[in-house]
Amino acid sequence: MIPYVWRELIGELYPGAELPGPADEAMIAGIEKALALPLPFELASLLREANGVANEYGDAVVWPAERLVEDNLAMRSEPDYLELYAPFDEMIFFGDSDMGPQFAYVHTDYGPGIVVWDHESDRRRLTVVSMRDYLVRCFTQGNDWHR
């Protein structure tokens, strides 16, 4: 039996969390196929335990598998986005905040990292290097990602 590492961490950080059941392997494989990018191990691992994570305000801290596909494909093909923003093809958006920013994995020279993207300026800033750090920040430091 594989321990539920992500459920345990989220429960410690946010005891009131109500987590959905896991995404199945077909959903996870479907994300990679649709986006033509491999899912970072830790995101796939989290989805295998809980198909999405929301905070106490209902913000989608981690999107469910279906939204991962829908939103990423929409962002890559929306004509206005293609005109206004740098390409999103090498990014996998996976979460957002009620304050506007969205979060995505990008590949860096050191491996995958998580950036916060500001839709008003198209600014992409590496903010944390792991899903664990991201969740800790979401549940303990609030939504101020402008620091």
DSSP file with accessible surface (Angstrom, degrees, kcal/mol):
  #  RESIDUE AA STRUCTURE BP1 BP2  ACC     N-H-->O    O-->H-N    N-H-->O    O-->H-N    TCO  KAPPA ALPHA  PHI   PSI    X-CA   Y-CA   Z-CA
    1    1 A M              0   0  206      0, 0.0     0, 0.0     0, 0.0     0, 0.0   0.000 360.0 360.0 360.0 126.5    0.0    0.0    0.0
    2    2 A I        -     0   0  141      1,-0.1     2,-0.0     2,-0.0     0, 0.0  -0.668 360.0-119.0 -82.6 130.4    1.4    3.4   -1.0
    3    3 A P        -     0   0   87      0, 0.0     2,-1.5     0, 0.0     3,-0.2  -0.364  20.6-116.9 -69.0 151.3    1.2    6.0    1.7
    4    4 A Y     >  +     0   0  115      1,-0.2     4,-1.9     2,-0.1     5,-0.2  -0.646  43.7 167.3 -89.0  82.2   -0.9    9.2    0.9
    5    5 A V  H  > S+     0   0   86     -2,-1.5     4,-2.3     2,-0.2    -1,-0.2   0.924  73.6  43.3 -64.5 -47.1    2.0   11.7    1.1
    6    6 A W  H  > S+     0   0   25      2,-0.2     4,-2.9    -3,-0.2     5,-0.3   0.914 113.0  51.0 -70.7 -42.7    0.1   14.6   -0.4
    7    7 A R  H  > S+     0   0   70      1,-0.2     4,-2.4     2,-0.2    -1,-0.2   0.912 111.9  49.0 -59.6 -41.4   -3.2   14.0    1.5
    8    8 A E  H  X S+     0   0  126     -4,-1.9     4,-1.9     2,-0.2    -2,-0.2   0.938 112.7  46.5 -64.2 -47.2   -1.2   13.9    4.7
    9    9 A L  H  X S+     0   0   16     -4,-2.3     4,-2.4     2,-0.2     5,-0.2   0.946 114.2  47.1 -61.1 -47.7    0.7   17.1    3.9
   10   10 A I  H  X S+     0   0    1     -4,-2.9     4,-3.1     1,-0.2     7,-0.2   0.914 110.2  53.7 -63.5 -39.6   -2.4   19.0    2.9
   11   11 A G  H  < S+     0   0   34     -4,-2.4    -1,-0.2    -5,-0.3    -2,-0.2   0.867 110.4  47.2 -61.6 -36.2   -4.3   17.8    6.0
   12   12 A E  H  < S+     0   0  128     -4,-1.9    -1,-0.2     1,-0.2    -2,-0.2   0.900 118.3  40.5 -70.2 -41.6   -1.5   19.1    8.2
   13   13 A L  H  < S+     0   0   38     -4,-2.4    -2,-0.2     1,-0.3    -3,-0.2   0.833 134.5  18.2 -76.0 -33.7   -1.4   22.5    6.4
   14   14 A Y    ><  -     0   0   47     -4,-3.1     3,-2.4    -5,-0.2    -1,-0.3  -0.725  66.5-174.0-142.6  83.0   -5.2   22.8    6.0
   15   15 A P  T 3  S+     0   0  114      0, 0.0    -1,-0.1     0, 0.0    -4,-0.1   0.764  84.0  57.3 -56.5 -25.3   -7.1   20.5    8.4
   16   16 A G  T 3  S+     0   0   47      2,-0.1    -5,-0.1    -5,-0.0     2,-0.0   0.409  77.2 133.5 -86.0   4.8  -10.4   21.4    6.9
   17   17 A A    <   -     0   0   24     -3,-2.4     2,-0.6    -7,-0.2    38,-0.1  -0.302  42.2-159.2 -61.9 132.6   -9.5   20.4    3.4
   18   18 A E        -     0   0  186     36,-0.2    36,-0.3    -2,-0.0    -1,-0.1  -0.957  16.3-165.2-111.1 109.3  -12.0   18.2    1.6
   19   19 A L        -     0   0   35     -2,-0.6    34,-0.1    34,-0.1    33,-0.0  -0.786  12.6-130.4-101.6 138.1  -10.1   16.4   -1.1
   20   20 A P        -     0   0   58      0, 0.0    32,-0.1     0, 0.0     3,-0.1  -0.232  39.0 -84.3 -72.7 171.7  -11.7   14.6   -4.0
   21   21 A G        -     0   0   43     29,-0.2    30,-2.7     1,-0.2    28,-0.1  -0.076  61.5 -74.2 -66.9 175.2  -10.8   11.1   -5.0
   22   22 A P        -     0   0   81      0, 0.0     2,-0.3     0, 0.0    26,-0.2  -0.294  39.3-113.9 -73.3 156.0   -7.8   10.4   -7.2
   23   23 A A        -     0   0    4     24,-3.1     2,-0.1    -3,-0.1    29,-0.0  -0.668  40.3-118.8 -78.1 143.7   -7.5   11.0  -10.9
   24   24 A D     >  -     0   0   91     -2,-0.3     4,-1.9     1,-0.1     3,-0.4  -0.378  22.4-104.7 -84.8 166.9   -7.2    7.7  -12.7
   25   25 A E  H  > S+     0   0  106      1,-0.2     4,-2.8     2,-0.2     5,-0.2   0.841 119.8  57.8 -60.0 -34.6   -4.1    6.7  -14.8
   26   26 A A  H  > S+     0   0   75      1,-0.2     4,-2.2     2,-0.2    -1,-0.2   0.897 106.4  49.5 -64.0 -39.2   -6.1    7.3  -18.1
   27   27 A M  H  > S+     0   0   61     -3,-0.4     4,-1.7     2,-0.2    -2,-0.2   0.924 112.1  47.7 -63.2 -44.9   -6.7   10.9  -17.0
   28   28 A I  H  X S+     0   0    4     -4,-1.9     4,-1.7     1,-0.2     3,-0.2   0.936 113.0  47.4 -64.9 -44.2   -3.1   11.5  -16.2
   29   29 A A  H  X S+     0   0   55     -4,-2.8     4,-2.4     1,-0.2    -1,-0.2   0.888 108.8  57.1 -63.1 -35.4   -1.9   10.0  -19.5
   30   30 A G  H  X S+     0   0   32     -4,-2.2     4,-2.7    -5,-0.2    -1,-0.2   0.851 102.8  53.7 -64.8 -34.9   -4.5   12.1  -21.3
   31   31 A I  H  X S+     0   0    1     -4,-1.7     4,-2.6    -3,-0.2     6,-0.3   0.959 110.7  45.7 -62.9 -50.3   -3.0   15.3  -19.8
   32   32 A E  H  X>S+     0   0   72     -4,-1.7     4,-1.2     1,-0.2     5,-0.9   0.906 115.4  46.9 -61.9 -40.5    0.4   14.4  -21.1
   33   33 A K  H  <5S+     0   0  184     -4,-2.4     3,-0.3     2,-0.2    -1,-0.2   0.948 114.4  46.2 -67.0 -47.0   -1.0   13.4  -24.5
   34   34 A A  H  <5S+     0   0   42     -4,-2.7    -2,-0.2     1,-0.2    -1,-0.2   0.881 121.2  37.1 -64.7 -38.4   -3.1   16.5  -24.9
   35   35 A L  H  <5S-     0   0    2     -4,-2.6    -1,-0.2    -5,-0.2    -2,-0.2   0.541  98.0-134.9 -92.9  -8.5   -0.4   18.9  -23.8
   36   36 A A  T  <5S+     0   0   87     -4,-1.2    -3,-0.2    -3,-0.3    -4,-0.1   0.834  73.0 101.5  55.6  35.2    2.5   17.1  -25.5
   37   37 A L  S   <S-     0   0   32     -5,-0.9    -2,-0.2    -6,-0.3     2,-0.2  -0.993  78.0-111.0-142.2 144.6    4.5   17.5  -22.3
   38   38 A P        -     0   0  101      0, 0.0     3,-0.0     0, 0.0    -9,-0.0  -0.526  36.4-116.9 -73.4 141.5    5.3   15.1  -19.5
   39   39 A L        -     0   0   12     -2,-0.2    -7,-0.0   -11,-0.1   -11,-0.0  -0.604  35.1-103.4 -72.9 136.9    3.7   16.0  -16.2
   40   40 A P    >>  -     0   0   18      0, 0.0     4,-2.4     0, 0.0     3,-0.5  -0.370  33.4-117.2 -56.4 142.1    6.2   16.8  -13.5
   41   41 A F  H 3> S+     0   0  165      1,-0.2     4,-2.8     2,-0.2     5,-0.2   0.877 111.8  51.3 -51.8 -46.3    6.4   13.7  -11.2
   42   42 A E  H 3> S+     0   0   43      2,-0.2     4,-2.2     1,-0.2    -1,-0.2   0.864 109.9  49.0 -68.3 -31.6    5.1   15.6   -8.1
   43   43 A L  H <> S+     0   0    0     -3,-0.5     4,-2.5     2,-0.2    -1,-0.2   0.942 113.5  46.4 -70.0 -44.6    2.0   16.9  -10.0
   44   44 A A  H  X S+     0   0    5     -4,-2.4     4,-1.8     1,-0.2    -2,-0.2   0.923 112.4  51.9 -61.6 -41.0    1.2   13.5  -11.3
   45   45 A S  H  X S+     0   0   26     -4,-2.8     4,-0.6    -5,-0.3    -1,-0.2   0.917 109.8  48.3 -62.0 -44.2    1.8   12.0   -7.9
   46   46 A L  H >X S+     0   0    0     -4,-2.2     4,-2.9     1,-0.2     3,-1.6   0.939 109.7  52.4 -62.7 -45.0   -0.6   14.5   -6.2
   47   47 A L  H 3< S+     0   0    0     -4,-2.5   -24,-3.1     1,-0.3    -1,-0.2   0.823 101.9  60.6 -62.5 -29.3   -3.3   13.9   -8.9
   48   48 A R  H 3< S+     0   0   95     -4,-1.8    -1,-0.3   -26,-0.2    -2,-0.2   0.697 115.3  34.8 -69.8 -17.6   -3.0   10.2   -8.1
   49   49 A E  H << S+     0   0   14     -3,-1.6     2,-0.3    -4,-0.6    -2,-0.2   0.762 135.5   8.8-101.4 -37.2   -4.0   11.0   -4.6
   50   50 A A     <  -     0   0    1     -4,-2.9     2,-2.1    -5,-0.1    -1,-0.3  -0.940  62.7-138.9-150.5 123.4   -6.5   13.9   -5.1
   51   51 A N  S    S-     0   0   24    -30,-2.7   -30,-0.1    -2,-0.3    -4,-0.1  -0.492  84.3 -16.3 -83.9  69.2   -7.9   15.1   -8.4
   52   52 A G        -     0   0    6     -2,-2.1     2,-0.4    11,-0.2    11,-0.2  -0.164  63.4-131.5 113.9 153.1   -7.6   18.8   -7.4
   53   53 A V  E     -A   62   0A   5      9,-2.6     9,-2.2   -34,-0.1     8,-0.9  -0.992  17.8-171.9-140.1 131.1   -7.1   20.9   -4.3
   54   54 A A  E     -A   60   0A  47     -2,-0.4     6,-0.2   -36,-0.3   -36,-0.2  -0.904  15.7-134.7-120.8 152.2   -9.0   23.9   -3.1
   55   55 A N    >   -     0   0   12      4,-1.7     3,-2.0    -2,-0.3    84,-0.1  -0.312  43.5 -82.3 -93.0-174.3   -8.4   26.3   -0.3
   56   56 A E  T 3  S+     0   0  129      1,-0.3    -1,-0.0     2,-0.1    -2,-0.0   0.699 130.0  51.9 -64.5 -18.7  -10.9   27.6    2.3
   57   57 A Y  T 3  S-     0   0  157      2,-0.1    -1,-0.3     0, 0.0     3,-0.1   0.395 120.0-106.2 -95.7  -1.5  -12.0   30.3   -0.2
   58   58 A G    <   +     0   0   56     -3,-2.0     2,-0.2     1,-0.3    -2,-0.1   0.519  66.5 153.3  88.4   5.5  -12.6   27.9   -3.0
   59   59 A D        -     0   0   16      1,-0.1    -4,-1.7     2,-0.0     2,-1.7  -0.473  52.6-120.0 -66.3 138.7   -9.5   28.9   -5.0
   60   60 A A  E     +A   54   0A  17     -6,-0.2    36,-2.3     1,-0.2    -6,-0.2  -0.598  37.0 174.6 -82.6  85.6   -8.3   26.0   -7.2
   61   61 A V  E    S+     0   0A   3     -2,-1.7     2,-0.4    -8,-0.9    -1,-0.2   0.900  80.6  16.1 -60.3 -41.6   -4.8   25.7   -5.7
   62   62 A V  E    S-A   53   0A   1     -9,-2.2    -9,-2.6    -3,-0.2    -1,-0.3  -0.988  90.5-132.4-132.5 123.2   -4.4   22.6   -7.9
   63   63 A W        -     0   0    0     31,-3.8   -11,-0.2    -2,-0.4    -9,-0.0  -0.414  24.2-107.0 -71.8 150.4   -6.7   22.1  -10.8
   64   64 A P     >  -     0   0   43      0, 0.0     4,-2.2     0, 0.0     3,-0.4  -0.307  39.6 -99.3 -68.6 161.7   -8.4   18.7  -11.5
   65   65 A A  H  > S+     0   0    3      1,-0.2     4,-1.8     2,-0.2     5,-0.2   0.871 121.7  54.3 -52.4 -43.4   -7.1   16.8  -14.5
   66   66 A E  H  > S+     0   0   83      1,-0.2     4,-2.5     2,-0.2    -1,-0.2   0.909 110.1  46.0 -61.1 -43.0  -10.0   17.9  -16.7
   67   67 A R  H  >>S+     0   0   74     -3,-0.4     4,-2.8     2,-0.2     5,-0.5   0.860 104.9  62.0 -70.1 -33.8   -9.3   21.6  -16.1
   68   68 A L  H  X5S+     0   0    0     -4,-2.2     4,-1.5     1,-0.2     5,-0.2   0.935 111.9  38.7 -54.3 -46.4   -5.5   21.1  -16.6
   69   69 A V  H  X5S+     0   0   34     -4,-1.8     4,-2.6     2,-0.2     5,-0.3   0.970 118.3  46.7 -69.6 -53.3   -6.2   20.0  -20.1
   70   70 A E  H  X5S+     0   0  127     -4,-2.5     4,-2.2     1,-0.2    -2,-0.2   0.924 116.6  41.7 -57.9 -51.3   -9.0   22.5  -20.9
   71   71 A D  H  X5S+     0   0   40     -4,-2.8     4,-2.5     2,-0.2    -1,-0.2   0.901 115.3  49.2 -68.8 -40.8   -7.3   25.6  -19.6
   72   72 A N  H  X<S+     0   0    1     -4,-1.5     4,-1.8    -5,-0.5    -1,-0.2   0.939 113.7  46.1 -65.4 -43.5   -3.9   24.8  -20.9
   73   73 A L  H  X S+     0   0   70     -4,-2.6     4,-1.1    -5,-0.2    -2,-0.2   0.913 113.3  50.4 -65.1 -39.6   -5.2   24.1  -24.4
   74   74 A A  H >X S+     0   0   51     -4,-2.2     4,-2.2    -5,-0.3     3,-0.6   0.925 109.9  49.8 -63.5 -43.3   -7.4   27.2  -24.3
   75   75 A M  H 3< S+     0   0   10     -4,-2.5    -1,-0.2     1,-0.2    -2,-0.2   0.840 111.3  50.0 -65.5 -31.6   -4.5   29.4  -23.3
   76   76 A R  H 3< S+     0   0   37     -4,-1.8    -1,-0.2    -5,-0.2    -2,-0.2   0.682 121.9  31.1 -79.0 -18.2   -2.3   28.0  -26.1
   77   77 A S  H << S+     0   0   77     -4,-1.1    -2,-0.2    -3,-0.6    -1,-0.2   0.551  81.0 117.3-119.2 -11.3   -4.9   28.6  -28.8
   78   78 A E     X  -     0   0   78     -4,-2.2     4,-2.5    -5,-0.2     3,-0.3  -0.427  60.0-141.8 -62.2 119.8   -6.9   31.7  -27.8
   79   79 A P  H  > S+     0   0   85      0, 0.0     4,-1.6     0, 0.0     5,-0.2   0.885  99.8  50.6 -54.4 -41.7   -6.3   34.3  -30.5
   80   80 A D  H  > S+     0   0   98      1,-0.2     4,-2.5     2,-0.2     5,-0.2   0.898 111.0  49.1 -64.0 -38.7   -6.1   37.2  -28.1
   81   81 A Y  H  > S+     0   0   76     -3,-0.3     4,-2.6     1,-0.2    -1,-0.2   0.897 107.3  54.7 -66.3 -39.9   -3.6   35.3  -25.9
   82   82 A L  H  < S+     0   0  109     -4,-2.5    -1,-0.2     1,-0.2    -2,-0.2   0.853 114.9  41.0 -62.1 -32.1   -1.5   34.5  -28.9
   83   83 A E  H  < S+     0   0  163     -4,-1.6    -2,-0.2    -5,-0.2    -1,-0.2   0.868 122.6  37.3 -82.2 -38.0   -1.3   38.2  -29.8
   84   84 A L  H  < S+     0   0  112     -4,-2.5     2,-0.3    -5,-0.2    -2,-0.2   0.783 112.8  47.0 -87.5 -30.1   -0.9   39.5  -26.2
   85   85 A Y  S  < S-     0   0   39     -4,-2.6     3,-0.1    -5,-0.2    37,-0.1  -0.802  80.8-103.1-121.6 156.8    1.4   37.0  -24.5
   86   86 A A        -     0   0   45     -2,-0.3    -1,-0.1     1,-0.1    -2,-0.1  -0.319  66.7 -73.6 -63.0 157.1    4.6   35.1  -25.0
   87   87 A P        -     0   0   98      0, 0.0     3,-0.2     0, 0.0    -1,-0.1  -0.159  33.3-160.0 -59.7 150.1    3.9   31.4  -25.9
   88   88 A F    >   +     0   0    6      1,-0.1     3,-2.1   -13,-0.1     5,-0.1   0.247  59.4 112.0-107.9   7.4    2.7   29.0  -23.2
   89   89 A D  T 3  S+     0   0   85      1,-0.3    -1,-0.1   -13,-0.1   -13,-0.0   0.742  79.1  45.1 -60.3 -27.8    3.7   25.8  -25.1
   90   90 A E  T 3  S+     0   0  141     -3,-0.2    17,-0.5   -53,-0.0     2,-0.3   0.229 102.9  83.5-100.9  15.3    6.4   24.9  -22.6
   91   91 A M    <   -     0   0    9     -3,-2.1     2,-0.5    15,-0.1    15,-0.2  -0.875  59.6-155.4-118.1 149.9    4.3   25.6  -19.5
   92   92 A I  E     -B  105   0B   6     13,-1.8    13,-2.4    -2,-0.3     2,-0.2  -0.920  16.5-153.9-123.2 101.7    1.8   23.4  -17.7
   93   93 A F  E     +B  104   0B   0     -2,-0.5    11,-0.3    11,-0.3   -21,-0.2  -0.554  25.4 161.1 -71.5 139.7   -0.6   25.7  -15.8
   94   94 A F  E     +     0   0B   0      9,-2.8   -31,-3.8     1,-0.3     2,-0.3   0.450  51.1  16.5-141.0  -6.4   -2.1   23.9  -12.8
   95   95 A G  E     -B  103   0B   0      8,-1.2     8,-2.8   -33,-0.3    -1,-0.3  -0.993  50.9-161.6-163.5 166.6   -3.5   26.3  -10.2
   96   96 A D  E     -B  102   0B  27    -36,-2.3     2,-0.3    -2,-0.3     6,-0.2  -0.924  12.1-133.9-149.3 175.6   -4.7   29.9   -9.5
   97   97 A S    >   -     0   0    8      4,-1.7     3,-1.9    -2,-0.3    -2,-0.0  -0.934  28.4-118.2-131.7 153.7   -5.5   32.4   -6.8
   98   98 A D  T 3  S+     0   0   92     -2,-0.3    -1,-0.0     1,-0.3    45,-0.0   0.677 111.2  69.2 -67.3 -12.6   -8.4   34.7   -6.3
   99   99 A M  T 3  S-     0   0  117      2,-0.1    -1,-0.3    44,-0.1    46,-0.0   0.427 119.5-102.8 -85.6   0.4   -5.9   37.6   -6.6
  100  100 A G  S <  S+     0   0   29     -3,-1.9    19,-0.3     1,-0.3    -2,-0.1  -0.080  79.5 119.4 111.1 -37.6   -5.4   36.9  -10.3
  101  101 A P        -     0   0    6      0, 0.0    -4,-1.7     0, 0.0    -1,-0.3  -0.288  44.9-153.4 -68.5 153.8   -2.1   35.1  -10.7
  102  102 A Q  E     -BC  96 117B  33     15,-1.9    15,-3.3    -6,-0.2     2,-0.4  -0.886   9.1-134.8-120.7 158.1   -1.9   31.6  -12.2
  103  103 A F  E     +BC  95 116B   1     -8,-2.8    -9,-2.8    -2,-0.3    -8,-1.2  -0.905  24.6 172.0-121.3 140.2    0.8   29.0  -11.5
  104  104 A A  E     -BC  93 115B   0     11,-2.0    11,-3.0    -2,-0.4     2,-0.4  -0.989  31.5-118.5-145.1 150.5    2.6   26.8  -13.9
  105  105 A Y  E     +BC  92 114B   6    -13,-2.4   -13,-1.8    -2,-0.3     2,-0.3  -0.719  34.1 178.4 -83.3 139.9    5.5   24.4  -14.1
  106  106 A V  E     - C   0 113B  31      7,-2.5     7,-2.7    -2,-0.4     2,-0.5  -0.948  30.9-113.2-133.6 157.9    8.3   25.3  -16.4
  107  107 A H  E     - C   0 112B 151    -17,-0.5     2,-0.2    -2,-0.3   -17,-0.0  -0.807  36.5-178.0 -93.4 129.1   11.6   23.6  -17.1
  108  108 A T  E >   - C   0 111B  36      3,-2.4     3,-1.6    -2,-0.5     0, 0.0  -0.666  46.8 -94.8-112.8 175.5   14.7   25.3  -15.8
  109  109 A D  T 3  S+     0   0  159      1,-0.3    -2,-0.0    -2,-0.2    -1,-0.0   0.723 128.6  47.4 -61.6 -19.5   18.3   24.4  -16.2
  110  110 A Y  T 3  S-     0   0  222      1,-0.4    -1,-0.3     0, 0.0    -3,-0.0   0.341 126.7 -86.9-103.7   3.1   18.0   22.8  -12.7
  111  111 A G  E <  S-C  108   0B  16     -3,-1.6    -3,-2.4     2,-0.0    -1,-0.4  -0.732  77.5 -14.9 118.6-169.6   14.8   20.9  -13.4
  112  112 A P  E     +C  107   0B  67      0, 0.0     2,-0.3     0, 0.0    -5,-0.2  -0.381  61.3 177.9 -71.1 144.6   11.1   21.9  -13.1
  113  113 A G  E     -C  106   0B   2     -7,-2.7    -7,-2.5    -2,-0.1     2,-0.5  -0.899  27.7-115.5-136.4 167.7   10.2   25.0  -11.2
  114  114 A I  E     -CD 105 128B   0     14,-2.7    13,-2.9    -2,-0.3    14,-1.5  -0.936  28.8-167.5-112.3 125.9    6.9   26.7  -10.5
  115  115 A V  E     -CD 104 126B   9    -11,-3.0   -11,-2.0    -2,-0.5     2,-0.5  -0.790  17.9-135.9-107.9 152.5    6.3   30.2  -11.8
  116  116 A V  E     -CD 103 125B  11      9,-2.4     9,-2.2    -2,-0.3     2,-0.5  -0.924  23.3-154.8-102.5 130.8    3.6   32.7  -11.0
  117  117 A W  E     -CD 102 124B   3    -15,-3.3   -15,-1.9    -2,-0.5     2,-0.6  -0.940   5.4-154.4-112.3 128.9    2.2   34.3  -14.1
  118  118 A D  E  >> - D   0 123B  43      5,-2.3     4,-2.3    -2,-0.5     5,-0.6  -0.902   2.7-158.8-101.9 115.4    0.6   37.8  -14.1
  119  119 A H  T  45S+     0   0   71     -2,-0.6    -1,-0.1   -19,-0.3   -19,-0.0   0.717  88.2  59.3 -68.6 -20.9   -2.0   38.1  -16.9
  120  120 A E  T  45S+     0   0  159      1,-0.1    -1,-0.2     3,-0.1   -20,-0.0   0.871 124.6  16.3 -75.6 -36.3   -1.8   41.9  -16.8
  121  121 A S  T  45S-     0   0   73     -3,-0.4    -2,-0.2     2,-0.1    -1,-0.1   0.518  94.2-125.6-112.6  -8.7    1.9   42.2  -17.5
  122  122 A D  T  <5 +     0   0   34     -4,-2.3     2,-0.3     1,-0.3    -3,-0.2   0.670  54.5 161.1  62.9  21.2    2.7   38.7  -18.8
  123  123 A R  E   < -D  118   0B 140     -5,-0.6    -5,-2.3     2,-0.0     2,-0.5  -0.544  23.7-166.3 -73.2 133.6    5.4   38.6  -16.1
  124  124 A R  E     +D  117   0B  72     -2,-0.3     2,-0.5    -7,-0.2    -7,-0.2  -0.980   9.9 179.5-124.3 115.4    6.5   35.0  -15.3
  125  125 A R  E     -D  116   0B  50     -9,-2.2    -9,-2.4    -2,-0.5     2,-0.3  -0.971  32.0-122.8-126.1 125.9    8.5   34.8  -12.1
  126  126 A L  E     +D  115   0B  89     -2,-0.5   -11,-0.3   -11,-0.2     3,-0.1  -0.490  39.9 166.4 -62.5 124.3   10.0   31.6  -10.6
  127  127 A T  E     +     0   0B  23    -13,-2.9     2,-0.3     1,-0.5   -12,-0.2   0.737  56.6   1.8-117.3 -36.0    8.5   31.5   -7.2
  128  128 A V  E     -D  114   0B  19    -14,-1.5   -14,-2.7     1,-0.0    -1,-0.5  -0.963  53.0-141.1-147.1 164.4    9.1   28.1   -5.7
  129  129 A V  S    S+     0   0   92     -2,-0.3     2,-0.3   -16,-0.2     3,-0.1   0.505  78.7  37.9-108.5  -5.3   10.9   24.9   -6.9
  130  130 A S  S  > S-     0   0   23      1,-0.1     4,-2.2   -16,-0.1     5,-0.1  -0.980  72.6-120.7-145.1 159.5    8.5   22.2   -5.6
  131  131 A M  H  > S+     0   0    0     -2,-0.3     4,-2.9     1,-0.2     5,-0.2   0.884 114.9  56.9 -63.3 -37.7    4.9   21.3   -5.2
  132  132 A R  H  > S+     0   0  130      1,-0.2     4,-2.7     2,-0.2     5,-0.2   0.947 108.3  45.6 -59.5 -49.2    5.5   20.9   -1.5
  133  133 A D  H  > S+     0   0   68      1,-0.2     4,-2.4     2,-0.2    -1,-0.2   0.893 112.6  52.3 -60.9 -39.6    6.9   24.5   -1.2
  134  134 A Y  H  X S+     0   0    1     -4,-2.2     4,-2.7     2,-0.2    -2,-0.2   0.944 111.3  45.3 -61.0 -49.5    3.9   25.8   -3.3
  135  135 A L  H  X S+     0   0    0     -4,-2.9     4,-2.6     2,-0.2     5,-0.2   0.913 111.7  52.3 -64.0 -42.1    1.3   24.1   -1.0
  136  136 A V  H  X S+     0   0   36     -4,-2.7     4,-1.8    -5,-0.2     5,-0.5   0.947 112.6  45.5 -58.3 -46.0    3.1   25.3    2.1
  137  137 A R  H  X S+     0   0   30     -4,-2.4     4,-1.9    -5,-0.2     5,-0.3   0.921 112.5  50.9 -65.5 -41.5    3.0   28.8    0.8
  138  138 A C  H  < S+     0   0    9     -4,-2.7     4,-0.4     1,-0.2    -1,-0.2   0.905 119.3  35.2 -60.8 -43.6   -0.6   28.6   -0.3
  139  139 A F  H  < S+     0   0   33     -4,-2.6    -1,-0.2    -5,-0.2    -2,-0.2   0.609 129.0  30.1 -93.6 -10.9   -1.9   27.3    3.0
  140  140 A T  H  < S+     0   0   82     -4,-1.8    -3,-0.2    -5,-0.2    -2,-0.2   0.660 124.9  35.8-118.9 -23.0    0.4   29.2    5.4
  141  141 A Q  S >< S-     0   0   92     -4,-1.9     3,-0.6    -5,-0.5    -3,-0.2   0.325  96.9-133.9-115.7   4.7    1.3   32.5    3.8
  142  142 A G  T 3   -     0   0   35     -4,-0.4    -1,-0.3    -5,-0.3    -2,-0.2  -0.246  44.6 -48.8  77.3-162.9   -1.9   33.4    2.0
  143  143 A N  T 3  S+     0   0   27     -4,-0.1     2,-1.6     1,-0.1    -1,-0.2   0.182  86.6 121.8-101.4  15.7   -2.3   34.6   -1.6
  144  144 A D    X   +     0   0   75     -3,-0.6     3,-0.6     1,-0.2    -1,-0.1  -0.605  22.5 156.6 -83.9  89.1    0.2   37.4   -1.7
  145  145 A W  T 3   +     0   0    1     -2,-1.6    -1,-0.2     1,-0.2   -29,-0.1   0.295  53.4  85.1 -94.3   9.2    2.4   36.1   -4.5
  146  146 A H  T 3         0   0  107     -3,-0.1    -1,-0.2     0, 0.0    -2,-0.1   0.489 360.0 360.0 -89.7  -2.2    3.7   39.6   -5.4
  147  147 A R    <         0   0  147     -3,-0.6     0, 0.0     0, 0.0     0, 0.0  -0.401 360.0 360.0 -75.8 360.0    6.5   39.4   -2.8
